[in-house]
Amino acid sequence: MTSAAQPLVEVRDLVKHYAAERGWFGLGRPRPPVRAVDGVSFAIGGGSTLGLVGESGSGKTTVGRTMLRLQEPTSGKVFFEGSDVFALDGGRLRGLRRRMQIVFQDPYSSLNPRMTVGETLREPLQIHHLSGEVSSLLEEVGLDPAFAKCYPHELSGGQRQRVGIARALSVEPRFVVCDEPVSALDVSVQAQVLNLLADLQSRRRLTYLFIAHDLAVVRHIADTVAVMYLGKIVERAPAADIYALPRHPYTRALLSAVPEPDPRATKRRIVLSGDIPSPSHPPSGCPFHPRCPHPKKNERCRTEVPPLREVPLQSGHLAACHFAEEPMKG
């Protein structure tokens, strides 16, 4: 998995705000918008994987869905193969649907319960006028072709997710958004699906945006990791750098929560106080400052928004923290 010099996908200052309702019967004062995504930028090279990680409510799923125009953006740009995704319409947008696909989090709700597996996989082939065999798709994701006659309720969670992956692959995409594809699965099945996605990437030269709330899940599949908090990316770096020397306090807290397989190993858990703030009322200054455990947190953190900047002496490692060059220990 090596990033190409020219990115396949590029996101520039993506913003997605949701208008809040006024209250009962549309009366009352207008409420501030929900800032689900608030200025996110990154690029993904062909054949590589960007892991997008954060707590529930951080905005990571909204990023993926907006990139594919399953939701319309408030502002910003997304380029795929050099084309402005948000400027396409009609037939050009349909052509884009072929090359950009998604694997949803819940494999049960994302499959039509009234359609057999075979019907589910044939539908995209018919829509895009493609030739392809259902049996070959099932075999590629590790399922017996006999599953084509089954309905979703007759399959296990792991089998349903493999069908979801096969449906995404049926139109021969180049880019796939994997929206927490293993979070609803048992731990033993998670490893199987992750290995399958890695094999498919190598075989088909796929590019992934892999969304997860667990840094441990993306460790062995992502080339680059971006950590989101309250609609913003607070740290982005090559995966090895993120795990070896995280520079943002939020990233350190997430890593401290990853279970350690060695029972003799000791690791200090960083427990964050409070819950993630409301995206309708983000705090002033650094969005993380109300929960930040950094000992040097001060008035500057409460009033000045830290830019996402490159950490000195670490090429390609960006962090949005005033003290990024002074990592906490533990």
Residue pairs with C-beta under 8 A, 6 or more apart in sequence:
1 47
1 48
1 49
1 201
1 202
1 223
2 45
2 47
2 48
2 223
3 44
3 45
3 46
3 47
3 48
3 223
3 224
4 45
4 46
4 47
4 48
5 45
6 45
6 46
7 43
7 44
7 45
7 46
8 44
8 45
8 46
8 80
8 81
8 174
8 175
8 207
9 43
9 44
9 67
9 78
9 79
9 80
9 175
9 207
9 209
10 42
10 43
10 44
10 77
10 78
10 79
11 40
11 41
11 42
11 43
11 63
11 67
11 76
11 77
11 78
12 41
12 76
12 77
12 78
12 79
13 39
13 40
13 41
13 75
13 76
13 77
14 37
14 39
14 40
14 41
14 63
14 66
14 67
14 73
14 75
14 76
14 77
14 78
15 37
15 38
15 39
15 40
15 73
15 74
15 75
15 76
16 36
16 37
16 59
16 62
16 63
16 66
16 71
16 73
16 74
17 33
17 34
17 35
17 36
17 37
17 38
17 74
18 33
18 34
18 36
19 33
20 30
20 31
20 32
20 33
20 34
20 280
21 31
22 28
22 29
22 30
22 31
23 29
23 31
31 280
32 280
32 281
33 280
34 279
34 280
35 230
35 231
35 279
35 280
35 282
36 59
36 62
36 231
36 279
37 59
37 62
37 63
37 66
37 231
38 59
38 230
38 231
38 232
38 279
38 282
39 76
39 231
39 232
40 59
40 63
40 76
40 228
40 231
40 232
40 233
41 233
42 50
42 226
42 233
42 236
44 50
44 175
44 207
44 208
44 209
44 224
45 207
45 223
46 174
46 205
46 207
47 201
47 205
47 206
47 207
48 207
48 208
48 223
48 224
49 201
49 207
49 208
49 209
49 210
49 218
49 221
49 222
49 223
49 224
50 208
50 209
50 210
50 222
50 223
50 224
50 225
50 226
51 210
51 211
51 212
51 218
51 221
51 222
51 224
51 225
51 226
51 239
52 60
52 63
52 64
52 209
52 210
52 211
52 212
52 226
52 228
53 60
53 211
53 212
53 213
53 214
53 215
53 218
53 225
53 226
53 227
53 228
53 254
54 60
54 213
54 227
54 228
54 229
55 213
55 229
55 276
56 213
57 276
57 279
58 228
58 229
58 230
58 231
58 276
59 228
59 230
59 231
59 232
59 279
60 211
60 213
60 228
61 105
61 179
61 180
61 211
62 71
63 209
63 211
63 228
64 102
64 177
64 179
64 209
64 211
65 71
65 102
65 177
65 179
66 72
66 73
66 78
67 78
67 85
67 100
67 177
67 209
68 85
68 100
68 102
68 177
69 85
69 86
69 93
69 96
70 102
72 86
73 86
76 86
77 84
77 86
78 84
78 85
78 86
79 85
80 96
80 99
80 100
80 175
81 99
81 174
83 96
85 96
85 100
88 96
94 128
97 128
97 171
98 128
98 171
98 172
98 173
99 173
99 174
99 175
100 173
100 174
100 175
100 176
100 177
101 168
101 169
101 171
101 173
101 175
101 176
101 177
102 168
102 176
102 177
102 178
102 179
103 161
103 164
103 165
103 168
103 176
103 177
103 178
103 179
103 181
104 110
104 164
104 179
104 181
105 179
105 180
105 181
105 183
105 184
106 184
107 152
107 157
107 160
107 161
107 163
107 164
107 184
108 152
108 157
108 160
110 164
111 120
111 152
111 160
111 163
111 164
112 120
112 152
113 151
113 152
113 153
114 151
115 123
115 151
116 148
116 149
116 150
116 151
117 134
117 138
117 147
117 148
117 149
117 150
117 151
117 152
117 155
117 163
118 134
118 148
118 149
120 163
120 167
121 134
121 137
121 138
121 148
121 163
121 166
121 167
121 170
122 134
124 130
124 167
124 170
124 171
125 131
125 132
125 170
125 171
128 171
130 170
130 171
130 172
132 170
134 145
134 148
135 145
135 148
137 166
137 169
137 170
138 144
138 145
138 147
138 148
138 163
138 166
139 145
140 166
140 169
140 200
141 162
141 163
141 165
141 166
141 169
141 196
141 200
142 162
142 192
142 196
143 159
143 162
143 163
143 166
147 155
147 159
147 163
152 160
152 163
155 163
156 189
157 184
157 185
157 186
157 189
158 185
158 186
158 189
158 192
158 193
161 181
161 182
161 184
161 185
161 193
162 193
162 196
164 181
165 181
165 193
165 196
165 197
165 200
168 176
169 200
169 204
172 204
173 206
174 205
174 206
174 207
175 206
175 207
175 208
175 209
176 206
176 207
176 208
176 209
177 208
177 209
177 211
178 197
178 208
178 209
178 210
178 211
179 211
180 211
180 212
180 213
181 193
181 197
181 210
182 189
182 190
182 193
182 194
182 212
182 217
183 212
183 213
183 214
183 217
185 193
190 217
194 217
194 220
194 221
197 208
197 210
197 221
198 220
198 221
200 206
201 207
201 208
208 221
210 218
210 221
210 222
212 218
214 258
215 225
215 242
215 243
215 251
215 254
215 255
215 258
216 258
216 259
218 225
218 239
219 239
219 243
222 239
223 238
223 239
224 236
224 237
224 238
224 239
225 235
225 236
225 237
225 238
225 239
225 242
226 233
226 235
226 236
227 233
227 234
227 235
227 236
227 242
227 248
227 250
227 251
227 254
228 234
229 250
229 276
229 287
229 288
230 276
230 277
230 279
230 282
230 287
230 288
231 279
231 282
231 287
232 287
232 308
232 320
233 308
233 318
233 320
234 248
234 250
234 251
234 287
234 288
234 308
234 319
234 320
234 321
235 242
235 246
235 247
235 248
235 250
235 251
235 318
235 319
235 320
235 321
236 308
236 317
236 318
237 247
237 314
237 316
237 317
237 318
237 319
238 316
238 317
241 314
241 316
241 317
242 251
243 255
245 314
245 327
246 252
246 255
246 327
247 311
247 314
247 317
247 319
247 321
247 324
247 325
247 327
248 288
248 319
248 320
248 321
248 324
249 270
249 288
249 292
249 293
249 294
249 321
249 328
250 272
250 288
250 291
250 292
251 319
252 270
252 327
252 328
252 330
253 270
253 271
253 272
253 293
256 267
256 268
256 269
256 270
256 330
257 269
257 270
260 267
268 330
270 293
270 330
272 291
272 293
273 291
273 293
274 290
274 291
276 291
277 283
277 287
277 290
283 289
283 290
283 302
284 302
284 303
285 300
285 301
285 302
285 303
285 304
285 305
286 292
286 301
286 302
286 304
286 305
286 306
286 320
286 321
286 322
287 305
289 297
289 301
289 302
292 301
293 328
294 301
294 321
294 323
294 328
295 328
296 323
296 326
300 322
301 322
304 322
306 320
306 321
306 322
306 324
307 320
308 318
308 319
308 320
309 318
309 319
309 320
309 324
310 316
310 317
310 318
311 317
311 318
311 319
311 324
311 325
312 325
